[in-house]
Amino acid sequence: MEQKVSKLTDSEFEQMVLSSETPAVVDFWATWCAPCRQLDVLLEEMAGAYDGKVSFFKVDVNESSATTSRYAVRNIPMLLFFNGGEIVDQAVGSLSKEILEEKLDRLLKNA
C-alpha cells in the first residue's frame, strides 16, 4: 500500500512544510514508540481523506534532531499543525479520529 504520509528530514522541512501552499500536519515520532505506530494508521487514513487539502508528514526524532530541537519536541507522538509556515495547533500523545478531524477541519477553515 502506498504511504500517504511522507517522511521528512531536517534538510527538507523548510521547503516541504514552512514554504508549503497547503496546510500541513507534521507527526514527530520514533520507530520504538508504540503510540506512534498506532497513530500512523489514523494519519494514513486522514491523509487519504484530506488528500489535496492538507499535506501530512512525519519526522523521526532520532534522525532529525535539528527540527526536533527547533520545535522543542519533548514527548512523542506530537503533531504540529502548520498554516502559512506558522504553528496554529498541536497535539501530544494519542488522539481519537474525532479529535483529529476537528483539528483538521479547524485548520482548513482558517487556511
SEROMAR-433241 format. One record per residue: residue number from 1; z, y, x negated of N, C-alpha, C, O in turn. Coordinates in Angstrom, 2 decimals, m for minus. Atoms other than C-alpha are relative to their C-alpha. Example, Ala and Ser with C-alpha at 12.3 -4.5 7.8 and 13.67 -1.06 7.14 Angstrom:
(atom 1,(0.00,m1.19,m0.89),(7.80,m4.50,m12.30),(0.00,1.20,m0.90),(0.66,1.18,m1.94))
(atom 2,(m0.06,m1.19,0.82),(7.14,m1.06,m13.67),(0.73,1.09,0.77),(0.90,2.20,0.26))
! end
This chain:
(atom 1,(0.00,m1.19,m0.83),(0.00,0.00,0.00),(0.00,1.25,m0.88),(0.73,1.32,m1.87))
(atom 2,(0.11,m1.24,0.77),(m0.91,3.45,m1.29),(1.26,0.84,0.16),(1.76,1.02,1.28))
(atom 3,(m1.19,m0.86,m0.03),(2.04,5.66,m2.21),(m0.41,1.41,0.42),(m1.34,1.99,m0.14))
(atom 4,(0.29,m1.35,m0.48),(2.03,8.96,m0.31),(0.91,1.04,m0.67),(0.63,2.24,m0.63))
(atom 5,(m0.91,m0.90,0.71),(4.94,10.42,m2.29),(m0.36,m0.08,m1.48),(m0.22,m1.13,m2.11))
(atom 6,(0.47,m0.03,1.39),(3.65,11.49,m5.72),(1.16,0.21,m0.96),(2.06,1.01,m0.71))
(atom 7,(m1.02,m0.15,1.03),(5.79,11.12,m8.82),(m0.39,1.17,m0.90),(m1.54,1.29,m1.31))
(atom 8,(0.25,m1.17,0.84),(6.14,14.32,m10.87),(0.84,m0.06,m1.26),(1.92,m0.65,m1.29))
(atom 9,(m0.75,m0.17,1.24),(7.21,15.07,m14.42),(0.30,1.49,m0.18),(m0.21,2.32,0.57))
(atom 10,(m0.31,m1.40,0.29),(8.63,18.29,m15.87),(m1.26,0.85,m0.14),(m1.33,1.96,0.38))
(atom 11,(1.20,m0.80,0.30),(5.17,19.40,m17.02),(m0.86,0.26,1.24),(m1.63,1.22,1.24))
(atom 12,(0.83,m0.18,m1.20),(3.59,19.03,m13.55),(0.70,0.81,1.10),(0.06,1.28,2.03))
(atom 13,(m0.80,m0.54,m1.10),(6.40,20.53,m11.47),(m0.46,1.38,0.47),(m0.67,1.60,1.66))
(atom 14,(0.35,m1.37,m0.40),(5.42,24.19,m11.54),(m1.32,0.06,0.75),(m1.42,0.69,1.81))
(atom 15,(1.32,m0.03,m0.64),(1.76,23.61,m10.69),(0.02,m0.68,1.37),(m0.53,m0.14,2.34))
(atom 16,(0.06,0.79,m1.22),(2.34,20.97,m8.01),(0.96,0.49,1.10),(0.66,0.34,2.29))
(atom 17,(m1.01,m0.41,m0.99),(5.44,22.45,m6.30),(0.08,1.51,0.13),(m0.11,2.05,1.22))
(atom 18,(m0.25,m1.44,m0.07),(6.06,26.08,m7.19),(m1.25,0.80,0.31),(m1.15,1.86,0.94))
(atom 19,(1.25,m0.72,m0.26),(2.40,27.12,m7.03),(m0.75,m0.58,1.20),(m1.88,m0.17,1.48))
(atom 20,(0.67,0.67,m1.12),(1.59,24.94,m4.01),(m0.21,0.93,1.19),(0.65,1.76,1.51))
(atom 21,(0.30,m0.75,m1.22),(m0.06,26.47,m0.95),(0.77,m0.57,1.19),(1.09,0.15,2.13))
(atom 22,(m0.69,0.64,m1.11),(1.69,23.96,1.29),(1.48,m0.17,m0.33),(1.84,m0.28,m1.50))
(atom 23,(m1.42,0.29,0.24),(5.44,23.49,1.75),(0.13,m1.36,m0.68),(m0.71,m2.24,m0.51))
(atom 24,(m0.19,1.24,0.75),(6.83,20.73,m0.45),(1.44,m0.49,0.11),(2.39,0.29,0.20))
(atom 25,(m1.30,0.65,0.04),(9.70,18.26,m0.39),(0.06,m0.76,m1.32),(m0.84,m1.54,m1.64))
(atom 26,(m0.17,0.67,1.28),(11.00,17.06,m3.76),(1.25,m0.86,0.06),(2.35,m0.37,0.36))
(atom 27,(m1.09,0.97,0.01),(13.16,13.95,m3.98),(0.42,m0.26,m1.44),(m0.36,m0.81,m2.22))
(atom 28,(m0.55,0.32,1.32),(15.35,13.76,m7.10),(0.68,m1.36,0.14),(1.56,m1.54,0.98))
(atom 29,(m0.42,1.39,m0.16),(16.04,10.04,m7.63),(0.08,m0.69,m1.35),(m0.22,m0.11,m2.39))
(atom 30,(0.00,0.86,1.19),(16.54,7.23,m10.14),(m0.21,m1.44,0.45),(0.16,m1.81,1.56))
(atom 31,(0.31,1.39,m0.35),(15.44,3.60,m10.21),(1.25,m0.82,0.29),(1.20,m1.76,1.08))
(atom 32,(m1.25,0.75,m0.16),(19.07,2.37,m10.39),(0.81,0.41,1.24),(1.85,m0.18,1.51))
(atom 33,(m0.73,m0.57,m1.13),(20.14,4.34,m7.29),(m0.40,m0.68,1.31),(m1.51,m0.48,1.80))
(atom 34,(0.30,0.72,m1.24),(20.35,2.13,m4.17),(m0.30,0.93,1.19),(m1.28,0.68,1.89))
(atom 35,(0.34,m0.91,m1.11),(20.49,5.02,m1.63),(m1.37,0.67,m0.20),(m2.05,0.98,0.77))
(atom 36,(1.32,m0.59,0.28),(17.42,6.49,m3.38),(m1.11,m0.94,0.48),(m2.09,m0.49,1.07))
(atom 37,(1.01,0.98,m0.40),(15.46,3.29,m2.77),(m0.10,m0.08,1.53),(m1.19,m0.25,2.07))
(atom 38,(0.02,0.00,m1.46),(16.47,3.33,0.91),(m0.74,1.23,0.52),(m1.51,1.14,1.48))
(atom 39,(0.64,m1.24,m0.43),(15.34,6.94,1.23),(m1.51,m0.04,m0.26),(m2.28,0.58,0.47))
(atom 40,(1.43,0.15,0.33),(11.98,6.03,m0.39),(m0.82,m0.43,1.22),(m1.89,0.12,1.47))
(atom 41,(0.72,0.54,m1.17),(10.95,4.09,2.73),(m0.20,1.11,1.04),(m1.30,1.27,1.57))
(atom 42,(0.07,m1.08,m0.98),(11.73,7.02,5.03),(m0.94,1.11,m0.47),(m1.72,1.64,0.32))
(atom 43,(0.87,m1.06,0.52),(9.99,9.54,2.76),(m1.47,m0.39,0.05),(m2.33,0.44,0.36))
(atom 44,(1.40,0.46,m0.11),(6.83,7.43,2.62),(m0.49,0.11,1.44),(m1.62,0.53,1.68))
(atom 45,(0.36,m0.08,m1.42),(6.83,7.25,6.42),(m0.24,1.47,0.40),(m1.23,1.78,1.07))
(atom 46,(0.14,m1.42,m0.33),(7.33,11.02,6.74),(m1.21,0.62,m0.69),(m1.88,1.48,m0.12))
(atom 47,(1.17,m0.51,0.71),(4.67,11.72,4.11),(m1.28,m0.34,0.76),(m2.22,0.45,0.78))
(atom 48,(1.15,0.37,m0.83),(2.22,9.84,6.33),(m0.06,0.85,1.27),(m1.13,1.31,1.66))
(atom 49,(m0.06,m0.76,m1.26),(3.36,11.64,9.49),(m0.32,1.48,m0.20),(m0.90,2.11,0.69))
(atom 50,(0.21,m1.42,0.26),(3.19,15.10,7.88),(m1.14,0.23,m0.99),(m1.22,1.28,m1.61))
(atom 51,(1.11,m0.07,0.93),(0.06,14.42,5.81),(m0.84,1.25,0.24),(m1.24,1.52,1.37))
(atom 52,(0.80,m1.22,m0.11),(m1.84,17.63,5.11),(0.81,1.23,0.36),(0.32,2.35,0.22))
(atom 53,(m0.85,m1.13,m0.39),(1.07,19.80,6.31),(1.10,0.26,m1.02),(1.44,1.41,m1.30))
(atom 54,(m1.09,m0.09,0.98),(3.82,19.06,3.76),(m0.33,m0.96,m1.14),(m0.75,m2.09,m0.90))
(atom 55,(0.19,0.87,1.17),(3.50,17.68,0.22),(1.34,m0.63,m0.36),(2.38,0.02,m0.29))
(atom 56,(m1.21,0.74,0.35),(6.02,15.05,m0.87),(m0.08,m0.46,m1.45),(m1.08,m1.04,m1.88))
(atom 57,(m0.05,0.37,1.41),(7.06,14.50,m4.48),(1.34,m0.63,m0.32),(2.32,m0.43,0.40))
(atom 58,(m1.26,0.54,0.50),(9.69,12.57,m6.40),(0.09,0.25,m1.49),(m0.89,0.13,m2.23))
(atom 59,(m0.27,m0.29,1.41),(11.27,13.45,m9.73),(1.09,m0.96,m0.45),(2.20,m0.96,0.09))
(atom 60,(m0.98,0.93,0.57),(13.03,10.75,m11.75),(0.94,0.80,m0.89),(0.52,1.39,m1.89))
(atom 61,(m0.95,m0.81,0.75),(16.22,12.38,m13.04),(0.16,m0.46,m1.45),(0.56,0.33,m2.30))
(atom 62,(m0.11,0.51,1.37),(16.18,10.14,m16.13),(m1.19,0.39,m0.87),(m1.09,0.44,m2.09))
(atom 63,(1.21,m0.31,0.74),(12.63,11.12,m17.10),(m0.32,1.49,m0.06),(m1.04,1.94,m0.95))
(atom 64,(0.34,m1.43,m0.11),(12.51,14.80,m16.12),(1.27,0.84,m0.05),(1.65,1.48,0.93))
(atom 65,(m1.30,m0.67,0.13),(15.73,16.31,m17.45),(m0.09,1.53,0.12),(0.86,2.16,0.59))
(atom 66,(0.12,m1.46,m0.09),(14.41,19.89,m17.64),(0.01,0.45,1.46),(0.72,1.39,1.81))
(atom 67,(0.04,m0.36,m1.42),(13.60,20.05,m13.92),(1.32,m0.33,0.67),(1.81,0.44,1.50))
(atom 68,(m1.29,0.41,m0.56),(16.79,18.17,m13.04),(1.07,1.04,m0.34),(1.88,1.40,0.52))
(atom 69,(m0.97,m1.02,0.41),(18.85,20.72,m15.03),(m0.29,1.34,0.67),(0.63,2.04,1.10))
(atom 70,(0.40,m1.28,m0.59),(16.90,23.70,m13.69),(0.53,0.16,1.42),(0.92,1.26,1.83))
(atom 71,(m0.46,m0.04,m1.39),(17.90,22.80,m10.13),(1.42,m0.55,0.17),(1.85,m0.84,1.28))
(atom 72,(m1.42,0.40,m0.01),(21.45,21.70,m11.06),(0.23,m1.25,0.86),(1.17,m1.30,1.66))
(atom 73,(m0.14,1.24,m0.76),(20.97,18.22,m9.62),(1.18,m0.79,m0.58),(1.14,m1.22,m1.73))
(atom 74,(m1.20,0.72,0.43),(24.38,16.54,m9.82),(0.14,m1.35,0.70),(0.66,m2.31,0.13))
(atom 75,(m0.08,1.23,m0.79),(24.14,13.91,m7.09),(m1.39,m0.38,0.50),(m2.20,0.49,0.82))
(atom 76,(1.28,0.46,m0.52),(21.21,11.77,m6.02),(0.25,m1.06,1.07),(1.29,m1.71,1.05))
(atom 77,(1.24,m0.77,m0.15),(19.30,11.31,m3.88),(0.29,1.44,0.44),(1.24,1.71,1.18))
(atom 78,(m0.08,m1.41,m0.40),(18.82,15.04,m3.50),(m1.40,0.46,0.35),(m2.33,0.32,m0.44))
(atom 79,(1.29,m0.53,m0.45),(15.98,16.58,m1.51),(0.06,1.52,m0.05),(1.01,2.14,0.43))
(atom 80,(0.16,m1.45,m0.04),(14.85,20.14,m2.11),(m1.27,0.31,0.78),(m2.31,m0.32,0.56))
(atom 81,(1.13,m0.39,m0.85),(12.54,21.79,0.42),(m0.49,1.36,m0.49),(0.25,2.34,m0.48))
(atom 82,(0.59,m1.22,0.57),(10.21,24.41,m1.08),(m1.04,0.60,0.94),(m1.80,m0.12,1.59))
(atom 83,(1.05,m0.71,m0.71),(8.10,27.05,0.61),(m0.31,1.24,m0.83),(0.57,2.05,m1.10))
(atom 84,(0.40,m1.13,0.83),(6.14,29.57,m1.46),(0.73,0.03,m1.34),(0.98,1.11,m1.88))
(atom 85,(m0.65,0.08,1.29),(7.85,28.35,m4.63),(1.51,0.22,0.04),(2.17,0.17,m0.99))
(atom 86,(m1.44,m0.26,m0.15),(11.34,29.07,m3.24),(0.67,m1.17,0.73),(0.06,m1.79,1.61))
(atom 87,(m0.76,1.02,m0.72),(14.02,26.57,m2.16),(0.46,0.62,1.32),(1.10,1.66,1.33))
(atom 88,(m0.38,m0.50,m1.31),(14.53,27.03,1.58),(1.00,m0.92,0.70),(1.60,m0.54,1.71))
(atom 89,(m0.94,0.94,m0.59),(16.65,23.95,2.34),(0.26,m1.10,m1.01),(m0.49,m1.26,m1.98))
(atom 90,(m0.28,1.14,0.86),(18.25,20.95,0.69),(0.84,m1.02,0.76),(1.45,m0.72,1.78))
(atom 91,(m0.81,1.07,m0.57),(19.93,17.65,1.49),(0.43,m0.91,m1.15),(m0.37,m1.21,m2.04))
(atom 92,(m0.51,0.90,1.02),(22.13,15.42,m0.67),(0.46,m1.29,0.67),(1.14,m1.26,1.70))
(atom 93,(m0.40,1.29,m0.55),(22.61,11.72,m0.05),(m0.99,m0.51,1.04),(m2.04,0.09,1.26))
(atom 94,(0.86,0.60,m1.02),(21.12,9.52,2.63),(m0.02,0.89,1.23),(0.97,1.54,1.56))
(atom 95,(0.06,m0.72,m1.26),(19.90,11.15,5.79),(m0.86,m0.77,0.98),(m1.70,m1.57,0.59))
(atom 96,(0.71,0.73,m1.05),(18.56,9.91,9.09),(m1.40,0.57,0.17),(m1.71,1.68,m0.27))
(atom 97,(1.36,m0.43,m0.30),(14.97,10.13,10.21),(0.02,1.28,0.85),(m0.78,2.19,0.64))
(atom 98,(m0.09,m1.16,m0.89),(16.00,12.62,12.91),(0.34,1.27,m0.76),(m0.26,2.32,m0.52))
(atom 99,(m0.38,m1.19,0.78),(17.69,14.99,10.46),(m1.14,0.43,m0.92),(m1.41,1.62,m1.06))
(atom 100,(1.12,m0.34,0.87),(14.75,14.79,8.05),(m1.12,0.65,0.81),(m1.72,1.62,0.36))
(atom 101,(1.03,m0.61,m0.85),(12.31,15.53,10.90),(0.38,1.43,0.38),(m0.48,2.32,0.38))
(atom 102,(m0.47,m1.36,m0.32),(14.41,18.55,11.93),(m0.25,0.94,m1.17),(m0.75,2.05,m0.99))
(atom 103,(0.18,m0.82,1.19),(14.34,19.86,8.37),(m1.49,0.27,m0.27),(m1.86,1.38,m0.63))
(atom 104,(1.44,m0.17,0.22),(10.58,19.28,8.05),(m0.61,0.94,1.04),(m1.45,1.78,0.70))
(atom 105,(0.53,m0.89,m1.05),(9.85,20.98,11.39),(0.41,1.44,m0.26),(m0.38,2.36,m0.05))
(atom 106,(m0.48,m1.34,0.33),(12.00,23.96,10.35),(m0.79,0.56,m1.18),(m1.14,1.74,m1.20))
(atom 107,(0.78,m0.41,1.16),(10.16,24.08,7.02),(m1.39,0.47,0.42),(m1.86,1.50,m0.07))
(atom 108,(1.33,m0.37,m0.45),(6.79,24.19,8.79),(0.02,1.25,0.87),(m0.89,2.09,0.78))
(atom 109,(m0.10,m1.16,m0.87),(7.94,26.74,11.35),(0.11,1.29,m0.81),(m0.39,2.34,m0.40))
(atom 110,(m0.21,m1.18,0.84),(8.91,29.12,8.54),(m1.06,0.14,m1.09),(m0.99,1.06,m1.91))
(atom 111,(1.02,m0.02,1.05),(5.86,28.39,6.38),(m1.01,1.11,0.25),(m1.94,1.29,m0.54))
! end
